[in-house]
Amino acid sequence: MISYIRGELAAIETEKVIVDVGGVGYGIYMPAQSLGLLPPPGNEVKIHTYLNVREDAMQLFGFLTRDDLEVFRLVIGVSGIGPKGGLSILSQLSPDSLRFAVMSGDVKAISAAPGIGKKTAEKLIIELKDKLSIEDVLNNAVQESDTAFVPRNSNGIQAEAVQALVALGYGNAESLRAVKQVTLENPTVEDLLKEALKKIL
């Protein structure tokens, strides 16, 4: 099994990249969103990979972060969704957007991915509802932020507040952004909601 590939980015194609490792060019299929974040060819890259072995082919699928790869593994674990389908979904939605879509039951957002129908999207939501969580999004946001400090035990409350805002009809990203901006110490869900609504309105 190939866990990751580190080497020189030789080329970026429509659906995949070529990474040169010691004179060997590895073709790695990647989500469209990830392709857009890569540096120009000639730079060194590290790509986390999933090796798909079929009777007629061996294919590498790659991701920029370990988290992206883990979400991909969960998606292709859903019956009826293969690696190409998983790649299509993660080209349409970032891992965090997919988490929001699953938690809010947004069939339309998931079925917008090419090759993914309404029934497949519904099945994905049912099977991944207990495996993907908004807490993961909040954890990622906290780790990526240099300025905000969010106590660990507040993540569950933040997740509830985000879900409540989404249920009220606000967008996923808008809700998360508003909740993250609230700086109260030891707030209740109600406190978070009141303050977050002020940020939105």
C-alpha positions in Angstrom: 0.0 0.0 0.0 1.2 3.5 -0.9 0.4 5.9 1.9 1.7 9.0 0.3 4.0 10.2 -2.5 6.5 13.0 -2.2 8.3 14.3 -5.3 8.5 17.0 -7.9 5.2 18.0 -9.5 5.9 17.3 -13.2 2.5 18.2 -14.7 -1.1 19.1 -13.8 -3.7 17.6 -16.2 -7.5 17.8 -16.3 -8.2 15.1 -13.7 -4.8 14.2 -12.4 -1.2 15.2 -11.7 2.1 13.6 -12.6 4.6 13.4 -9.7 8.2 12.6 -10.5 9.8 10.4 -7.8 13.4 9.4 -8.6 12.7 9.5 -12.3 9.4 7.6 -12.2 6.3 9.5 -13.0 3.2 8.6 -10.9 -0.2 9.6 -12.3 -2.5 10.5 -9.4 -6.2 11.3 -9.8 -7.2 14.3 -7.6 -10.4 16.3 -6.8 -10.8 19.4 -8.9 -10.6 21.6 -5.8 -7.3 20.1 -4.8 -5.8 20.5 -8.3 -6.5 24.3 -8.0 -4.5 24.5 -4.7 -1.3 22.9 -6.1 1.8 25.0 -6.7 3.2 25.3 -10.3 5.0 22.3 -11.8 8.6 22.1 -10.6 7.8 22.4 -6.9 8.0 19.5 -4.4 4.6 18.2 -3.3 3.4 15.5 -0.8 0.2 13.8 -1.8 -1.7 11.4 0.5 -2.8 8.5 -1.7 -5.3 5.7 -2.0 -4.4 2.8 -4.3 -7.4 1.2 -6.1 -6.6 -2.2 -7.6 -8.9 -3.6 -10.3 -8.6 -6.6 -12.6 -7.7 -4.3 -15.5 -6.0 -1.4 -13.8 -4.2 0.1 -10.7 -5.1 3.7 -10.0 -3.8 6.2 -7.5 -6.2 8.8 -6.0 -4.5 11.6 -4.1 -5.4 14.3 -1.6 -3.6 17.3 0.0 -4.3 16.3 3.6 -4.8 13.2 5.6 -8.3 14.4 6.6 -9.3 14.7 2.9 -8.1 11.1 2.4 -10.0 9.8 5.4 -13.2 11.4 4.2 -12.7 9.9 0.7 -12.3 6.4 2.3 -15.6 6.9 4.2 -17.4 8.0 1.0 -16.2 5.0 -1.1 -17.2 2.7 1.8 -20.8 3.5 0.9 -22.3 0.8 -1.3 -22.7 1.9 -4.8 -20.0 4.6 -4.7 -16.6 3.7 -6.2 -13.4 5.8 -6.3 -14.4 7.7 -9.4 -17.7 8.6 -7.7 -15.9 9.6 -4.5 -13.6 11.8 -6.5 -16.6 13.4 -8.2 -18.2 14.2 -4.8 -15.1 15.7 -3.4 -14.6 17.7 -6.6 -18.0 19.2 -6.0 -17.8 19.6 -2.2 -14.8 20.1 0.1 -14.6 17.6 3.0 -16.0 20.2 5.4 -18.9 21.1 3.0 -19.6 17.4 2.7 -19.8 17.1 6.5 -22.3 20.0 6.6 -24.3 18.4 3.7 -24.5 15.1 5.5 -25.4 16.6 8.9 -28.1 18.8 7.4 -29.4 16.1 5.0 -28.7 18.2 2.0 -29.4 15.7 -0.8 -29.4 18.4 -3.5 -25.8 19.5 -2.7 -24.4 16.0 -2.9 -26.4 14.9 -5.9 -25.0 17.9 -7.8 -21.8 15.9 -8.2 -21.6 14.4 -11.7 -22.7 10.7 -11.7 -24.3 10.9 -8.3 -28.1 10.5 -8.3 -30.6 11.4 -5.6 -30.9 7.8 -4.3 -27.1 7.5 -4.0 -26.9 10.8 -2.2 -29.6 9.8 0.3 -27.8 6.5 0.9 -24.6 8.4 1.6 -26.3 10.6 4.1 -27.8 7.7 5.9 -24.6 5.7 6.1 -22.3 8.6 7.0 -24.5 10.5 9.4 -22.8 8.9 12.4 -19.3 8.9 10.9 -19.0 12.6 9.9 -19.5 15.4 12.4 -19.5 19.2 12.6 -17.1 18.9 15.5 -14.5 17.8 13.0 -15.1 21.0 11.0 -14.8 23.1 14.1 -11.6 21.2 15.1 -10.1 21.9 11.7 -11.0 25.5 11.9 -9.5 25.9 15.4 -6.2 24.2 14.2 -6.0 26.4 11.2 -6.6 29.7 13.1 -3.6 31.5 14.5 -5.6 34.0 16.5 -8.7 32.3 17.9 -8.5 30.1 20.9 -11.5 27.9 21.5 -11.6 25.7 24.6 -11.9 22.0 23.7 -15.1 21.5 25.7 -16.9 24.2 23.7 -16.8 22.3 20.4 -20.0 20.3 21.2 -21.9 23.5 22.0 -20.6 25.2 18.9 -21.7 22.2 16.8 -25.2 22.4 18.3 -25.4 26.2 17.6 -24.2 25.7 14.0 -26.9 22.9 13.4 -29.5 25.2 14.9 -28.7 28.0 12.6 -28.7 25.7 9.6 -32.1 24.4 10.7 -33.3 28.0 10.8 -32.3 28.3 7.1 -28.9 30.0 7.2 -26.1 28.6 5.0 -23.6 26.2 6.4 -20.5 28.3 5.9 -22.3 31.5 7.1 -23.5 29.7 10.3 -20.0 28.3 11.1 -18.4 31.7 10.5 -20.9 33.5 12.8 -20.5 30.9 15.6 -16.7 31.1 15.4 -16.8 34.9 15.8 -18.5 34.6 19.2 -15.9 35.1 22.0 -18.0 34.4 25.1 -16.5 32.4 28.0 -18.3 29.2 28.8 -21.5 30.1 26.8 -24.6 28.0 26.6 -26.1 27.0 23.2 -28.7 29.8 23.7 -26.0 32.4 24.3 -24.1 31.3 21.3 -27.2 31.4 19.1 -28.1 34.9 20.2 -24.6 36.3 19.6 -24.2 34.4 16.3 -27.5 35.8 15.0 -26.3 39.3 15.7 -23.2 38.6 13.6 -25.4 37.3 10.7 -28.0 40.1 11.0 
